């Protein structure tokens, strides 16, 4: 599988709402980072959908190399 495009080497803080579904961009091409805008179409990537279990602030990965998809795990530090 191809490697995703590194959108940025810093995570982004996002306020998520309990019960709401989000689509995290896995390809790095979306213009609505860190969320999917459909730019992956025709390629090997699909968005990662997740539902927030509680309302809170989270740090989402922008480098797309996290081992804990969509959340930042510090992988950007090694890129």
Secondary structure as UniProt FT lines:
FT   STRAND          12..16
FT   TURN            18..19
FT   STRAND          21..24
FT   TURN            31..34
FT   TURN            39..42
FT   STRAND          48..51
FT   STRAND          56..60
FT   TURN            69..70
FT   HELIX           75..78
//
